[in-house]
Amino acid sequence: MPHRPRTSILLPVFDAVETLPACLRSIQRQTDPDWECVVMDDGSSDRGISIAREFAATDARFQLFTHPHRGLVPTLVDGVE
């Protein structure tokens, strides 16, 4: 059975290139290392997807999912599923 992290962080993102790097670094520095961060990109048109991909490529606790822009609630629902 695969390991299930103690904490799951669901992070909806839409055109957040200015704040996303600091946010992801903050999550990465948590004192408890047993977490996952599910980044749900909601059709961003900025470099946010590239930044999230860089974090996911170097830290397997980050997962990135993308879909066309639909808004916060549908993005959160997809992330929970």
N, C-alpha and C positions, 0 to 999 in steps of 0.2 A: 504494500500500500504506500503511495507517495506521501511525503511529508506535507502536512498542512500547517502553515504558519499560525502562530498564536494570534497575530493581528493582521487584518486586511485593511488597507487604506484604499478607498475608492476616490480617485481624483479626476473629476471632469475638467476638460481643458478646451477653451475656445479662444484663439488669438491671444495667447498669454505669454508671448515670447519675452516680454520685459520682466515678468515675475517668475516664470517657470524654473529657470536654473536655480534660483535661491530656494524655491519651494522644494525641488527635488533634492538639493544638497541638505536641506534641513531634515527631510525624511531620512536620508541616507545616514545622518549622524545620530539617529536615535540610539539610546543606550541599550535597549533590548534589540538584539539583532534578528529576532525571530518574527519577521514581518514580510509582507508582500505589498507592493503598491501597484494597483491596476489603474493605469493612466488611460482615460477614455477621451480620445480626441474627437471633438464634435465638428469636424469639417473645417479646421483652422486653415487660414490662407497665409499665415506667417511661418517663420522657421521653427515654431514650437514642436512640430512633429520630428524634425531633425534632432532637436535637443533631447526629446524624450527617447528617441532611438539610440542616441549616444549613451544615455544612462542605462538603457536596457541592454545594450551590447557589452557593457562593462560590469553590470551588476544584475544577476539573474533574478533578484527580488523585484525588479521593475518589469512590468508587462505593459505593452502598448497595444491598444486596439483603436482603430480609426473607422469612421463612417461619415457619410455626408451630414452636413449641418441640419439638425432637427430640433435643437433646444436642450435646455438643462434636464428637464424631467425625463424625456425619452433616453437621453444619454445615461442618466443615473440608473434607470430601469435596466438598460442593456448591461451596465456594469455589474449590477446585482445578480443578474442571470448568469 
